[in-house]
Amino acid sequence: TAQETLLEVNNIEVIYNHVILVLKGVSLKVPKGGITALLGGNGAGKTTTLKAVSNLLHSERGEVTKGSISYRGERVQDLTPNDLVQKGVIQVMEGRHCFEHLTVEENLLTGAYTRQDGKGAIDADLNMVYDYFPRLKERRRSQAGYTSGGEQQMIALGRALMSRPETILLDEPSMGLAPQLVEQIFGIVKSLNEEEGYTFLLAEQNTNVALRFAHYGYILESGRVVMDGVASDLRENPDVKEFYLGMS
Ligand code: ATP
């Protein structure tokens, strides 16, 4: 049975400052219940693609000048980031962005601020987050500014979960983390996908780890998709091995 496509990006162009063409026609599909990876080197356009989807380009003087973006078949290009959260799409930004002066638990609860379904449901989700991130439960009364980089990545993902999303756009979850923590975070993403049904689109420079955990990958170079395929096929592809996996 074919999986339903949730997010569809169709041939988008993005221009910064009216002149700098950064995405030159990017297309991709994110199926429901999948982990889709957006791969490529520094500056390839991964973050720009995610921000185009969640409509976060305006503050950077960027705009989508061509193409279309739809979610569940509905055009979403003109929605605000908050409207998108209501539709079930949330972005976890690169660099994590915790509220440093709030506790870990207060940070998590900020993710639930637009919810209307009451304290019981919110508490249940907080417990779900603590089940997946026992470390956050241990540190729930600590000030977020004093937690480690790995813990802040967990807070950022946990806070996104608190909005009850359907699809999570995850920007560079491995950034700045030791290999063991990278494995741990990706392992949690995989469990959230398999056990709770969350759909992920993740941007990642670490091709090796991303292709072990994702189902499907798109490789971006200079604002274009140069290759895409099932993750296990990409891992065996000679070009991917040579240029992205550091082995030939
Ligand atoms: P990274 O891993 O560094 O985040 P990336 O693949 O996510 O890389 P982007 O951040 O999307 O790449 O950047 C793509 C290109 O767009 C880069 O050449 C970058 O310099 C340029 N760019 C990004 N933001 C802006 C901006 N606000 N104004 C002008 N150019 C920008």
Boltz pocket constraint, residues with backbone or C-beta under 6 A from the ligand:
constraints:
  - pocket:
      binder: B
      contacts: [[A, 16], [A, 17], [A, 20], [A, 22], [A, 40], [A, 41], [A, 42], [A, 43], [A, 44], [A, 45], [A, 46], [A, 47], [A, 48], [A, 49], [A, 60], [A, 61], [A, 62], [A, 203], [A, 205]]
      max_distance: 6.0
